[in-house]
Amino acid sequence: VMSARSVNEFRFMYNRSTMVQDGDNTLAAINVLDAFNGGGAQTGLADQRSTRYEFNNSTSYILGKHSFKFGGRVRGGSLDDISPNNFGGTYSFAGGLAPALDANNQVIAGAALMQITSLERYRRTLYFQGLGYTAAQIRALGGGASQLTINGGNPAANVSQWDAGLFGTWDWRASARLTLSGGLRWEDQTNISNHNNFAPRFGLAYALDGRNGKATKTVLRIGSGIFYDRVGEALTLNVLTR
């Protein structure tokens, strides 16, 4: 409390969090479409550490029928991320056309290609691998993965970001039943920034009752303004890790 008319408020916040996921991506993942998923977990040893700061300060001042409030907020944070997702690779098996085989897994001479399921393609792959066939031979017999996806590069990334906002508001008690309000806010941030984020506000409060010294029980409030959403640092981090 600075005086009978003025009050200053200051707040500070510090937050640190850690999220760890441990999966075995030394083995490739297997995705047999419409059947099952197997193999290694492609999460790998993932680690994300988040540090955040926030400073908030506002001052209120009353002058007769007018009250003013102004201040600002500054926030900062950093993300340290290690995400070796799918570094072991994922083999996907899908259905499709393949040679027709008899009960002994031999190609039926002269038979047209037949439609096989993803599970059958995976079965043929394992069967002919067990017989020591080459990859080309297995694919000629309708086996082999339909797709391989794998990520590489540096799994570690770091991003830091700050944002700030300044504001001022004004309330005028025009009468015993009517209060008018106005204000202006400006915001900006690093990484994805726009220096023209001005946001005016306007509002009013009107007591619908309370005549002749009676207590007010119903108040109508109307307000309008421009508001901006901040873009989090996670979006920048996603760009860095692509």
C-alpha positions as YAML, in Angstrom:
chain: A
units: angstrom
residues:
- id: 1
  name: VAL
  ca: [0.00, 0.00, 0.00]
- id: 2
  name: MET
  ca: [1.74, 3.16, -1.19]
- id: 3
  name: SER
  ca: [-0.85, 5.64, 0.07]
- id: 4
  name: ALA
  ca: [-4.55, 5.98, 0.83]
- id: 5
  name: ARG
  ca: [-5.17, 6.23, -2.91]
- id: 6
  name: SER
  ca: [-2.50, 4.00, -4.40]
- id: 7
  name: VAL
  ca: [-1.70, 0.28, -4.21]
- id: 8
  name: ASN
  ca: [1.11, -1.56, -5.98]
- id: 9
  name: GLU
  ca: [1.07, -5.32, -6.59]
- id: 10
  name: PHE
  ca: [4.08, -7.39, -7.62]
- id: 11
  name: ARG
  ca: [4.12, -11.11, -8.39]
- id: 12
  name: PHE
  ca: [6.88, -13.49, -9.43]
- id: 13
  name: MET
  ca: [6.55, -17.09, -10.58]
- id: 14
  name: TYR
  ca: [9.19, -19.73, -11.26]
- id: 15
  name: ASN
  ca: [8.32, -23.14, -12.65]
- id: 16
  name: ARG
  ca: [10.50, -26.03, -13.74]
- id: 17
  name: SER
  ca: [9.24, -29.36, -15.01]
- id: 18
  name: THR
  ca: [10.82, -32.48, -16.47]
- id: 19
  name: MET
  ca: [9.19, -35.20, -18.58]
- id: 20
  name: VAL
  ca: [11.08, -38.40, -19.36]
- id: 21
  name: GLN
  ca: [9.97, -41.29, -21.58]
- id: 22
  name: ASP
  ca: [12.09, -44.43, -21.90]
- id: 23
  name: GLY
  ca: [11.44, -46.80, -24.81]
- id: 24
  name: ASP
  ca: [13.65, -49.34, -26.58]
- id: 25
  name: ASN
  ca: [14.22, -48.12, -30.14]
- id: 26
  name: THR
  ca: [17.21, -50.38, -30.77]
- id: 27
  name: LEU
  ca: [14.65, -52.71, -32.43]
- id: 28
  name: ALA
  ca: [12.59, -51.59, -35.40]
- id: 29
  name: ALA
  ca: [8.83, -51.27, -34.97]
- id: 30
  name: ILE
  ca: [6.50, -53.48, -37.01]
- id: 31
  name: ASN
  ca: [3.10, -52.26, -38.17]
- id: 32
  name: VAL
  ca: [0.94, -54.88, -39.85]
- id: 33
  name: LEU
  ca: [-1.99, -52.80, -41.01]
- id: 34
  name: ASP
  ca: [-5.40, -53.81, -39.65]
- id: 35
  name: ALA
  ca: [-3.74, -56.61, -37.64]
- id: 36
  name: PHE
  ca: [-1.19, -55.67, -34.96]
- id: 37
  name: ASN
  ca: [1.78, -53.52, -33.99]
- id: 38
  name: GLY
  ca: [4.99, -55.02, -32.62]
- id: 39
  name: GLY
  ca: [8.73, -54.60, -32.38]
- id: 40
  name: GLY
  ca: [10.54, -51.92, -30.41]
- id: 41
  name: ALA
  ca: [8.95, -48.83, -28.89]
- id: 42
  name: GLN
  ca: [10.10, -45.92, -31.05]
- id: 43
  name: THR
  ca: [9.97, -43.35, -28.28]
- id: 44
  name: GLY
  ca: [13.59, -43.94, -27.39]
- id: 45
  name: LEU
  ca: [15.08, -42.09, -24.42]
- id: 46
  name: ALA
  ca: [13.07, -38.86, -24.70]
- id: 47
  name: ASP
  ca: [13.63, -36.00, -22.28]
- id: 48
  name: GLN
  ca: [12.02, -32.55, -22.16]
- id: 49
  name: ARG
  ca: [12.93, -29.94, -19.54]
- id: 50
  name: SER
  ca: [10.91, -26.75, -19.26]
- id: 51
  name: THR
  ca: [11.88, -23.62, -17.29]
- id: 52
  name: ARG
  ca: [9.54, -20.64, -16.97]
- id: 53
  name: TYR
  ca: [9.65, -17.22, -15.28]
- id: 54
  name: GLU
  ca: [6.95, -14.61, -14.93]
- id: 55
  name: PHE
  ca: [7.12, -11.06, -13.52]
- id: 56
  name: ASN
  ca: [3.87, -9.18, -12.93]
- id: 57
  name: ASN
  ca: [3.48, -5.64, -11.65]
- id: 58
  name: SER
  ca: [0.44, -3.35, -11.49]
- id: 59
  name: THR
  ca: [-0.36, -0.05, -9.76]
- id: 60
  name: SER
  ca: [-3.85, 1.20, -8.87]
- id: 61
  name: TYR
  ca: [-4.66, 4.85, -8.21]
- id: 62
  name: ILE
  ca: [-7.99, 6.44, -7.22]
- id: 63
  name: LEU
  ca: [-8.76, 10.10, -7.94]
- id: 64
  name: GLY
  ca: [-12.31, 11.12, -7.07]
- id: 65
  name: LYS
  ca: [-14.73, 9.31, -9.38]
- id: 66
  name: HIS
  ca: [-11.85, 8.05, -11.50]
- id: 67
  name: SER
  ca: [-9.68, 4.99, -10.88]
- id: 68
  name: PHE
  ca: [-6.62, 4.07, -12.90]
- id: 69
  name: LYS
  ca: [-4.62, 0.88, -13.14]
- id: 70
  name: PHE
  ca: [-1.47, 0.33, -15.17]
- id: 71
  name: GLY
  ca: [1.35, -2.16, -15.26]
- id: 72
  name: GLY
  ca: [2.83, -4.99, -17.23]
- id: 73
  name: ARG
  ca: [3.92, -8.57, -17.43]
- id: 74
  name: VAL
  ca: [7.15, -10.17, -18.64]
- id: 75
  name: ARG
  ca: [7.39, -13.91, -19.18]
- id: 76
  name: GLY
  ca: [10.35, -16.01, -20.24]
- id: 77
  name: GLY
  ca: [10.99, -19.66, -20.73]
- id: 78
  name: SER
  ca: [13.14, -22.29, -22.35]
- id: 79
  name: LEU
  ca: [12.61, -25.83, -23.60]
- id: 80
  name: ASP
  ca: [15.42, -28.39, -23.76]
- id: 81
  name: ASP
  ca: [14.18, -31.35, -25.76]
- id: 82
  name: ILE
  ca: [15.69, -34.70, -26.73]
- id: 83
  name: SER
  ca: [13.34, -36.70, -28.95]
- id: 84
  name: PRO
  ca: [14.83, -39.72, -30.77]
- id: 85
  name: ASN
  ca: [11.41, -40.74, -32.02]
- id: 86
  name: ASN
  ca: [11.45, -43.48, -34.70]
- id: 87
  name: PHE
  ca: [15.25, -43.55, -34.83]
- id: 88
  name: GLY
  ca: [15.02, -47.36, -34.97]
- id: 89
  name: GLY
  ca: [12.65, -47.30, -37.93]
- id: 90
  name: THR
  ca: [9.15, -48.66, -38.58]
- id: 91
  name: TYR
  ca: [8.36, -51.39, -41.10]
- id: 92
  name: SER
  ca: [4.77, -51.31, -42.37]
- id: 93
  name: PHE
  ca: [3.07, -54.23, -44.09]
- id: 94
  name: ALA
  ca: [0.00, -53.66, -46.27]
- id: 95
  name: GLY
  ca: [-2.19, -55.88, -48.38]
- id: 96
  name: GLY
  ca: [-2.07, -55.95, -52.17]
- id: 97
  name: LEU
  ca: [-1.49, -58.12, -55.23]
- id: 98
  name: ALA
  ca: [0.89, -61.09, -54.97]
- id: 99
  name: PRO
  ca: [1.54, -64.47, -56.62]
- id: 100
  name: ALA
  ca: [-0.86, -67.26, -55.68]
- id: 101
  name: LEU
  ca: [0.76, -69.96, -53.55]
- id: 102
  name: ASP
  ca: [-0.32, -73.53, -52.94]
- id: 103
  name: ALA
  ca: [-0.47, -75.33, -49.58]
- id: 104
  name: ASN
  ca: [3.31, -75.86, -49.72]
- id: 105
  name: ASN
  ca: [3.98, -72.15, -50.32]
- id: 106
  name: GLN
  ca: [4.98, -72.79, -53.93]
- id: 107
  name: VAL
  ca: [3.92, -70.48, -56.76]
- id: 108
  name: ILE
  ca: [0.98, -71.89, -58.71]
- id: 109
  name: ALA
  ca: [2.13, -71.90, -62.33]
- id: 110
  name: GLY
  ca: [-0.10, -69.92, -64.67]
- id: 111
  name: ALA
  ca: [-2.27, -68.53, -61.87]
- id: 112
  name: ALA
  ca: [-3.17, -64.86, -61.89]
- id: 113
  name: LEU
  ca: [-2.03, -62.53, -59.12]
- id: 114
  name: MET
  ca: [-4.27, -62.59, -56.09]
- id: 115
  name: GLN
  ca: [-5.19, -60.07, -53.42]
- id: 116
  name: ILE
  ca: [-3.55, -60.82, -50.09]
- id: 117
  name: THR
  ca: [-3.97, -59.23, -46.66]
- id: 118
  name: SER
  ca: [-1.30, -57.38, -44.72]
- id: 119
  name: LEU
  ca: [-1.11, -60.32, -42.32]
- id: 120
  name: GLU
  ca: [-0.48, -62.74, -45.18]
- id: 121
  name: ARG
  ca: [2.30, -60.52, -46.54]
- id: 122
  name: TYR
  ca: [3.91, -60.51, -43.10]
- id: 123
  name: ARG
  ca: [3.54, -64.30, -42.84]
- id: 124
  name: ARG
  ca: [5.24, -64.78, -46.20]
- id: 125
  name: THR
  ca: [8.07, -62.50, -45.12]
- id: 126
  name: LEU
  ca: [8.80, -64.50, -41.96]
- id: 127
  name: TYR
  ca: [8.39, -67.85, -43.71]
- id: 128
  name: PHE
  ca: [10.75, -67.17, -46.57]
- id: 129
  name: GLN
  ca: [13.24, -65.38, -44.31]
- id: 130
  name: GLY
  ca: [13.37, -68.60, -42.29]
- id: 131
  name: LEU
  ca: [14.27, -70.49, -45.48]
- id: 132
  name: GLY
  ca: [17.17, -68.08, -46.12]
- id: 133
  name: TYR
  ca: [15.69, -66.37, -49.19]
- id: 134
  name: THR
  ca: [17.13, -63.05, -50.29]
- id: 135
  name: ALA
  ca: [15.13, -59.83, -49.98]
- id: 136
  name: ALA
  ca: [14.52, -59.79, -53.75]
- id: 137
  name: GLN
  ca: [13.25, -63.37, -53.72]
- id: 138
  name: ILE
  ca: [10.93, -62.65, -50.79]
- id: 139
  name: ARG
  ca: [9.45, -59.63, -52.54]
- id: 140
  name: ALA
  ca: [8.91, -61.66, -55.73]
- id: 141
  name: LEU
  ca: [6.85, -64.11, -53.67]
- id: 142
  name: GLY
  ca: [4.63, -61.43, -52.16]
- id: 143
  name: GLY
  ca: [6.56, -60.79, -48.95]
- id: 144
  name: GLY
  ca: [8.59, -57.83, -47.77]
- id: 145
  name: ALA
  ca: [7.61, -54.61, -46.05]
- id: 146
  name: SER
  ca: [5.47, -52.13, -47.96]
- id: 147
  name: GLN
  ca: [7.13, -49.12, -46.37]
- id: 148
  name: LEU
  ca: [10.04, -48.19, -44.11]
- id: 149
  name: THR
  ca: [10.06, -44.89, -42.23]
- id: 150
  name: ILE
  ca: [13.02, -43.83, -40.10]
- id: 151
  name: ASN
  ca: [14.21, -40.58, -38.56]
- id: 152
  name: GLY
  ca: [17.80, -39.43, -38.21]
- id: 153
  name: GLY
  ca: [19.94, -36.45, -37.36]
- id: 154
  name: ASN
  ca: [20.41, -34.71, -34.03]
- id: 155
  name: PRO
  ca: [17.52, -35.52, -31.66]
- id: 156
  name: ALA
  ca: [18.38, -32.62, -29.31]
- id: 157
  name: ALA
  ca: [16.98, -29.11, -29.70]
- id: 158
  name: ASN
  ca: [16.67, -26.02, -27.52]
- id: 159
  name: VAL
  ca: [14.47, -22.95, -27.78]
- id: 160
  name: SER
  ca: [13.97, -19.92, -25.52]
- id: 161
  name: GLN
  ca: [11.27, -17.29, -25.73]
- id: 162
  name: TRP
  ca: [10.21, -14.09, -23.99]
- id: 163
  name: ASP
  ca: [6.99, -12.11, -24.20]
- id: 164
  name: ALA
  ca: [5.88, -8.83, -22.64]
- id: 165
  name: GLY
  ca: [2.64, -6.95, -22.21]
- id: 166
  name: LEU
  ca: [1.89, -3.42, -20.98]
- id: 167
  name: PHE
  ca: [-1.56, -2.17, -20.08]
- id: 168
  name: GLY
  ca: [-3.50, 0.79, -18.73]
- id: 169
  name: THR
  ca: [-7.16, 0.95, -17.66]
- id: 170
  name: TRP
  ca: [-9.48, 3.74, -16.58]
- id: 171
  name: ASP
  ca: [-12.83, 3.51, -14.75]
- id: 172
  name: TRP
  ca: [-15.12, 6.52, -14.42]
- id: 173
  name: ARG
  ca: [-18.10, 6.38, -12.08]
- id: 174
  name: ALA
  ca: [-20.27, 8.69, -14.16]
- id: 175
  name: SER
  ca: [-23.25, 8.37, -11.81]
- id: 176
  name: ALA
  ca: [-24.48, 6.27, -8.94]
- id: 177
  name: ARG
  ca: [-25.71, 3.69, -11.45]
- id: 178
  name: LEU
  ca: [-23.31, 3.99, -14.41]
- id: 179
  name: THR
  ca: [-19.58, 3.20, -14.63]
- id: 180
  name: LEU
  ca: [-17.63, 3.53, -17.87]
- id: 181
  name: SER
  ca: [-14.36, 1.70, -18.49]
- id: 182
  name: GLY
  ca: [-11.63, 1.97, -21.08]
- id: 183
  name: GLY
  ca: [-8.18, 0.53, -21.54]
- id: 184
  name: LEU
  ca: [-5.32, -0.26, -23.86]
- id: 185
  name: ARG
  ca: [-2.93, -3.21, -23.92]
- id: 186
  name: TRP
  ca: [0.20, -3.83, -25.99]
- id: 187
  name: GLU
  ca: [1.95, -7.19, -26.33]
- id: 188
  name: ASP
  ca: [4.94, -8.62, -28.15]
- id: 189
  name: GLN
  ca: [7.12, -11.72, -28.10]
- id: 190
  name: THR
  ca: [10.32, -13.14, -29.52]
- id: 191
  name: ASN
  ca: [10.59, -15.85, -32.23]
- id: 192
  name: ILE
  ca: [7.19, -15.18, -33.85]
- id: 193
  name: SER
  ca: [6.73, -11.46, -33.27]
- id: 194
  name: ASN
  ca: [4.54, -8.60, -34.41]
- id: 195
  name: HIS
  ca: [5.25, -5.20, -32.88]
- id: 196
  name: ASN
  ca: [1.76, -3.80, -33.64]
- id: 197
  name: ASN
  ca: [-0.27, -5.81, -31.12]
- id: 198
  name: PHE
  ca: [-2.31, -2.92, -29.70]
- id: 199
  name: ALA
  ca: [-5.54, -4.03, -28.04]
- id: 200
  name: PRO
  ca: [-8.09, -1.37, -27.00]
- id: 201
  name: ARG
  ca: [-10.89, -2.28, -24.55]
- id: 202
  name: PHE
  ca: [-14.18, -0.63, -23.67]
- id: 203
  name: GLY
  ca: [-16.92, -1.53, -21.20]
- id: 204
  name: LEU
  ca: [-19.74, -0.23, -19.07]
- id: 205
  name: ALA
  ca: [-21.64, -1.34, -15.99]
- id: 206
  name: TYR
  ca: [-25.17, -0.14, -15.34]
- id: 207
  name: ALA
  ca: [-27.26, -0.83, -12.24]
- id: 208
  name: LEU
  ca: [-30.78, -1.79, -13.30]
- id: 209
  name: ASP
  ca: [-32.17, -1.17, -9.81]
- id: 210
  name: GLY
  ca: [-31.02, 0.51, -6.62]
- id: 211
  name: ARG
  ca: [-33.06, 3.73, -6.84]
- id: 212
  name: ASN
  ca: [-33.87, 5.85, -3.81]
- id: 213
  name: GLY
  ca: [-30.98, 4.58, -1.72]
- id: 214
  name: LYS
  ca: [-31.83, 0.91, -2.13]
- id: 215
  name: ALA
  ca: [-29.05, -1.64, -2.55]
- id: 216
  name: THR
  ca: [-28.19, -2.65, -6.10]
- id: 217
  name: LYS
  ca: [-29.02, -6.30, -6.85]
- id: 218
  name: THR
  ca: [-28.78, -6.43, -10.65]
- id: 219
  name: VAL
  ca: [-25.99, -4.96, -12.78]
- id: 220
  name: LEU
  ca: [-25.77, -5.10, -16.57]
- id: 221
  name: ARG
  ca: [-22.21, -5.30, -17.91]
- id: 222
  name: ILE
  ca: [-21.22, -4.81, -21.55]
- id: 223
  name: GLY
  ca: [-17.69, -4.95, -22.89]
- id: 224
  name: SER
  ca: [-15.74, -5.21, -26.10]
- id: 225
  name: GLY
  ca: [-12.09, -5.34, -27.05]
- id: 226
  name: ILE
  ca: [-9.31, -6.85, -29.11]
- id: 227
  name: PHE
  ca: [-7.38, -9.80, -27.68]
- id: 228
  name: TYR
  ca: [-4.29, -11.62, -28.92]
- id: 229
  name: ASP
  ca: [-3.18, -15.20, -28.32]
- id: 230
  name: ARG
  ca: [0.48, -15.78, -27.74]
- id: 231
  name: VAL
  ca: [2.28, -18.41, -29.84]
- id: 232
  name: GLY
  ca: [4.00, -20.90, -27.55]
- id: 233
  name: GLU
  ca: [7.63, -21.94, -27.89]
- id: 234
  name: ALA
  ca: [6.57, -25.52, -28.66]
- id: 235
  name: LEU
  ca: [5.73, -24.46, -32.24]
- id: 236
  name: THR
  ca: [9.26, -23.12, -32.77]
- id: 237
  name: LEU
  ca: [10.68, -26.30, -31.24]
- id: 238
  name: ASN
  ca: [8.70, -28.45, -33.69]
- id: 239
  name: VAL
  ca: [10.21, -26.51, -36.59]
- id: 240
  name: LEU
  ca: [13.74, -27.00, -35.24]
- id: 241
  name: THR
  ca: [13.31, -30.75, -34.82]
- id: 242
  name: ARG
  ca: [11.92, -31.44, -38.30]
...
